Amino acid sequence: MSKINCLLLNTNTKIKCIKIDSNTDINNLDIEAIQIGKKGNGDIKRFCDWKLDNYTISIFGWKDGSPGTENKTELPPPEDKDLYFGNILVIKSQNDTLENLTTAEFNLFIEKANGGFEDLGDEDTDTDNDDNEYDLNDSFIDDSPIQANPNYTSESEMSDRITDESDLSD
C-alpha cells in the first residue's frame, strides 16, 4: 500500500511530516489509523478547506480540549480566530485524491493565504528627506516680548500682604 506525506501542526507550533495511506478517505477520516499524537476532546473534525490553483488544503482537528493542550499554530483566515486543541492534521488533495504535502509547500500556502508577507529588507529606501527635516520657518517658540500683567500678584507679595494685615489686627 502506498503512502503520502501530510503534516501535523503540533501544539508547540512545530510542523511534523507524517505518512498516511494514500487510499485514506478524506471525507471519512479514521483517526485511529493515523498517529496524530495529542488530541482534543471528542471526534476529530474537518474544519476548513482552502481551494487553491488545482488542489485543496484541508485541516482536521478539535475545537474542544483540556487547558494546556491548546494549539498555538497561527492559521490563515477564516480559522485565524479559532482556538484548536491537540495537534492539527493538514492534508493536500485534488478531487478527494490525496497528494503529498511538504513543509515548504505548506509554508508557501500560509504566506499566500495571509496575503503574502512583506520582506522588510526590500523596502524602498529612497525617502523624501524634506518630510523629516526640521523647517526653521515652522517655529513653535513664541519670540514676542513678555508683557507684565498689572493685576498679577506674586506669591511672595501675597504672603507679605497677609502678614501685614495680620499685624494690623493685633
N, C-alpha and C positions, 0 to 999 in steps of 0.2 A: 504494500500500500504506500502510495507516495505522500509526502508531507510538504506543507507550505509554511513559510515564515509569517508569523503575526507578532504583535507586540503586546507586552504587559507594561502598563504605566503604573509603577509601584507607588505605594503611599508616600515614599520619600522622594518622589519626582524622578527617580532613575527609570530608564527605559530598558527593558529586557526583551530580547528576541527569543521567542519560543516557537516550537513546531507543533502543528496540529495536522490531522488527516485532511488531505485535500478534498475528500468527499464529505466533509462535515457540512451538515445542513445549516446554513447561516440563519434560516428562518425558524429553526427549532434546535437551538444550541444545547448540546448535552454537556453541561459544565463539569460533570464527573469525569468526562473523557479528557478534560484539559487541566493541566496542573497550573491552576491560577494563583495559588498561594493564599494571601489574605483575602477574606471575603467580607461582605457586608451581611446584613440580615435579610433573610428570605431568599427568593429565587433571583438569579441573575436576569437582567432585562436589557433589551436593545433600546438604547435611549436616543441615538441620533445617527442619521446617515447624511454625510456630506457628499453630494454628487459633484464630481469633478469632470475633467475632459471626457474620458471614456471609462472611468471606474468610480467606485463608491468606497468611501472610508466609513466604517461603522464602529460605534463604541458600545460596549456591553459593560454593565456594572451594577452597582447598588446605590440607591439614594437614601438608604437607611442603614444604620450601623451603630456600633458602640463608640463612645468617646475614646479618642486616641487612635482610631482606625481611619480617620479622615484622609482622603487622598488629596495631597497638596499640589498635584499637577494642574497647571493652568490650561484649560481647554479653550478652543475658539468659540465664538458665538454660534449658536444660541446657548451653548452649555457653559459659558464662562461664568455665569452667576449661580449655577447649581453646585451643591455640595455632594460629593461622592464619597463612599466608604469602601475600603478594601482596594485591591488592585483593579485597574480598568483594562479590559481586553479590547484591542484595536485590530480590526480585520479589514483587509482590502478585498474587494470583489468586483467582478464585471458580470452583469446579468446573473447574479446569485452564484457564479462560479468563483471560488476562492483563488486569490492570486498572492504571490509573495509580496510582503511589505518589509522594507528595510527601515532602519532608524533614520537614515539620510532622507528617504522619501517622506517619512512622517514629519521630520523637521521642516522640509520644504512645504508640505501641506499646511502645517501650523502657520508658517510665515505667510503663505498666500491667504489662508482663511482669516488671518488677523489683518489683512490689508497690506501686508509687506512691512518689513522693518526698515527704518531709515538708518543708513550707515552714517554715523556722525562724522566719520573721517572724510566723507565725500561732500560735506557741506561746502557751499560757495564761500570761499574765503575773501572774495572781493567785496568788501563792505563799503558803504558810503561813510567815510570818516567825518564828514561835515555834521552828521547827526550826533556824533559822540563828542565833538569838540565843544568847549565852553565858549559861548559867544559873549564878548565883552559888552555888547550892546544890550544884552538881556540881564542887566544887573538887578539883583533883588535887594540891594542895600540902598536905603534912602539916605542920600548925602545932604539933604536940605538942613539948614541950621535949626537947632532946637530952640524953641521959644518958651520962655518961662510962663507958667500959669500964675496969674496974680492971686488966685484964690487957693493956691496949694499951700498946705502947711505940713512941714516935715514932722516925723515922729518926735524928734528931739525938741522942736519948738512946741509941739503939743504937750509934751511932758513938762516942759518949763512952765507953760500956762497953767497946767493943772496944779503944779507945786505952788506957783504964785497965788492962785486962787485959794488954795487950802491955807496958805499963810494968812490970808485976809480974814478968814472965818475964825481965827483964834482969838 
